[in-house]
Amino acid sequence: MRTDIRVQYGNMLKDAGRLAEAEAAYRSALGEKPDDTDIHLQLGHCLKLQGRRTAALAAYERAAKLAQFSIAPQHELFHMGQRRSQEYLFEAQLRLGGVEALTAITHQIVELRETLNRLVEALPDIQAQMAFPLSCYDSFCACHDVPKPPQAPSSRTFAILLLADREPLETLFAQLAAVRSQACESWALYSIGCDPTRKRVVERASASDARIQWADVTERESSAEAERRIALSSGADWILLLAERALLHPDAIGWFASLAGQSAATAFITDEETGTREHGHVRRSCPEFRQVVDYDTLLEMNTCGETVAVEHAAYASAAQRLVTSSVSASRSSLLLALARDGRVGHIPCLLVCRDDETLIDPEVAAAEHEKAVQAHTVQAGLGERIHIGRRSGPLPRLGILWRPREPDSSIALIVPTRDNGPDVAEFVDSSRMKAAVPSALRIVLVDNGSRQQETRRILANFKAKTWAQVLALDEPFNWSRLNNRAVEVVDSPLLVFANDDMVMLSERWDERLRGLLDRPEIGAVGARLLYQDNTLQHAGVLFGWRGGVTHDGLYESSLESGPTMRWHVSRAVSAVSGAFLATRREVFLAHGGFDEIGLPLAHSDIDYALKLRANGLKILWSPEITAYHYESKSRGLDHLDPEKRARNAAERATLAVRWRTALETDPSVNPVWHMATLPFRLLAAPSQSRLWAHIERCAAALTLEEHW
C-alpha cells in the first residue's frame, strides 16, 4: 500500500473512533517515511485522543523539529501547555509586529463584549494570539500598565509607614520619589528609624513637602514596636504598611482609596514584582500574582507579602496581639488576625515593585512566621488543637496538623469497583498500611457487577474480613447512586469517597483527615492526586476556566510549588475531585448526598461542593494527603465513548442551569492568567469586568467561607 493511502486510511480509522488501529496505520507509515512531519502530527492527534499525553507530546515535538516553521505542531504543543511553544509563537508575533496591533484589537473587543454577544465564541482565540508566556514578563509590562483606579467615592486619608533604617540609601531616595508621585494626594509619610544619615535624607524631603515626616525609634523599641506606635497615633483613616524595598506604583494609593470602605474588607493586599536596575533602566521580573487570602494557607506560610493597607480601626483592634519581635512576625500576626474573620481583600494589580531581590533569608522568615502562628493559636484558643511542625524546601513552610478530638473515630472508605480487583487490593492495603489507626477504617467495596474471576476472588477475601464489607449492585454504572447506597449501609461519622485505581502515599493520612473534619467550618476535604510519573493530576478544581472546570496544577511536576505556593499549601478551593472526597456523614445527609438522577456519572462531586459552599462551608484541599491516581483506569476515558461523551455534556448543562454564575469565577485565580491553554502558563491584561469580578468576590464576604 502506498504511504499516502496508508495515512488516509489511518485518518479514516481515527475519525471512526478506532484509535488503536489508526495508531498502527500511522506507525506503519512512519516505518516507510520516518521523517514525514504530517504523519508524526496525525499520530500525535491519535495519541492525544487516547489520553496518552506523554506519547502525544513526543509525536508533536518530533513534527515540530522536522518542520521548524510549521505552525500546526507548535499550535498543538501550545494548547497542551508546553511553555517553549508558547514562547515560540509569542516571539513570532513579536517579530511580525503583531502584539501591539492585536492588543488594541483585543481591548476593543473586550469593551464590546457585553453588547456584541456574537463575538463571545471567537473572543478566546483572538485573545490567545496576544497572550504572553510568563518568561516574557518584561514584554508584557512594556505593553500593559496598571489600569487607572475609579474615582474614590469619599476622601480617605492614608498614613504610609516606611521603616527607613533597613533600606539602602539609593532605595530610600526611590521610595520617597514614588510616594511623592502618587496621583491620589491624601497621604502622609512616616519614615521610621534612628539612623542619622537616613534622617537627614528624609528631613530634606520634608522641607519641600510637609506630608513627609521623620519618626524616631526609641532605645527600648524594636522597629515593629515603633511602627505600631506610629500607626496607632497617626490619626489617618487607613494605614499602609510598606514591605522592605517596596516602591509604590503612582496609582497605588488611588486603588486603595477607591476600595476603602466599599465592602466587608478592612485590609487589602496587592500583587508585586521585582525591579532590577540594568544599564540605566529597570528590568521588571519575578511577579507575584496573588489570589484570595486564605486562613489555612496563612497558617502554613505568608504568601501575601508584607505590604498591607489596613483600616485604622481594624489595625487598632489587632495591635496589642501583634508579635513585634520582627517586622515579618508583625505582618504575619496582623494578617492572621484579620484573615480568620475573612476581612482581607486582594487587588489584582502590580501596585508594588520590590527594589532588587529581597535580602530576607527564607529560613529566618519561616522562623518569624512560626512565632506569629504560635502566638495566634494561643490567642485564638487553638493552642491545644494545632501542632506546628516544619516542612523543608526552597521556601520553608510550617506543617500544620489539626489534632482530632476523637483520634480513633471511624472512617468509612467507600470504593466503587468493577473488574479491577488488583488495583482495589493495592489501594485498600496502602490505605490501611499508611493509616495511624487502621482498625478504625471501615472499608466498603461497592461491586458494580464484576465478572472476572480474579476480581471476584479478591472481593470474596475482603468480604471475609471483619473490617470490610462488599455491597453488590449489578446495574448500569451510576457513580452517585453507588456511593449513596454505600452511605446507607454504614454508620461511620466520617466518609471518604474514593476511586479504586489509587495508591495511598501519605503516612497517618487518617489522623490529618479527622483533625480537618473536626472543624465545623470545613465541609469537605480533597487530596493531592499524582500520576505515576509524579506529575500533578489534581490540586483542587478550578471554576470558570475556558468556560468550564479543570483540575488545578494539571501535568505540573509535584516539585513545582506554583503561583504563590498554591500546589504546596493547604487552601480553600472551589471543589475537589470525587476520586478522593472526604466529608462528615451528617453533612452529607443534610445536603442530600450525590445527585443520582441529574448527575449520575461525573459531576456530582462539583454539585456537592457547591451545595456545601452555598451553606457557608469551606472546601479544603490539602497536599499533606497524597495518593497516586491511575485516572479512569477501570472505567475508561469518557471522550472515547460517544454515549459517555453525550452524557457528560448533558451533565455539564444540568450543572450550568442549576448553579449559573457560581461556575464562572474562581477567587483563587488572579485575573491576569489567560485561559487559552492549561492554567498558569500565559499572561494577558484582564478586562475591566473580570478585574472587578475578582475584587468584589474577594472583598465581599463577611466570613472566609463566603468568599467561595
PyMOL commands that set and color helices and strands:
alter all, ss='L'
color gray80, all
select helices_A, chain A and resi 3-15+19-32+37-49+53-66+71-79+83-95+98-112+117-119+123-128+134-143+164-166+169-180+196-208+223-233+252-259+295-300+312-319+327-339+362-379+421-434+438-440+453-463+479-488+509-517+563-565+585-590+604-614+638-640+642-663+688-699+704-707
alter helices_A, ss='H'
color red, helices_A
select strands_A, chain A and resi 132-133+158-163+187-193+212-216+238-241+246-248+267-278+281-288+308-311+344-355+386-391+397-402+411-417+441-447+468-472+494-498+502-504+522-530+536-538+541-545+548-551+571-572+580-584+618-629+682-683
alter strands_A, ss='S'
color yellow, strands_A
deselect
rebuild
show_as cartoon
